Amino acid sequence: MKRLIFSLILCAFSTIAFSQTLLPGSVLPTAVFYKTDGNAYSTTQIAKGKKALLMFFDATCEHCQRTAANMSKRTKELKNINVYMITQDEQRSIDYFFTNYGKPLQALKNVTILQDRDRVFIPLFHPKQYPSLYLYDTAKKLTFYSSNEKDLSKFFDLMK
């Protein structure tokens, strides 16, 4: 009987721990990623005073490819926001992704491509699936989160 109760409690806590997501108003977690030149880039380097959009993607994900392609069509609307494209993929996959789906994004000065070599994004940000989009306000607090590519227009509305 004790084992059954212990097992149920353990399952309940595990479910709660894995179902956590960042809530609006959450502060941007501190994490270190790597730029395409190999230099470390910390989320503490994301400047306050300007909104930031983080997109966690996988280069082979069709939803991520469509999201990047749709963002590429609306680059003028991204000029007043910092965009961080974060992936766990290898460099050749990243290059393929941006060559085929995000070339206009790659050319923007306010878009930073980051590699999550240490695999810290998932435990810190709790994405539900690819792509996951996080919009942070000028004080680095989460405004909106979605893992649905169809919500991209909501992000553009909130970025204005």
Beta strands, then each sheet from edge to edge (+ up, - down):
strand 1: 32-35
strand 2: 40-42
strand 3: 52-57
strand 4: 82-87
strand 5: 111-115
strand 6: 132-136
strand 7: 142-146
sheet 1: 2+ 1- 5+ 4+ 3+ 6- 7+
end
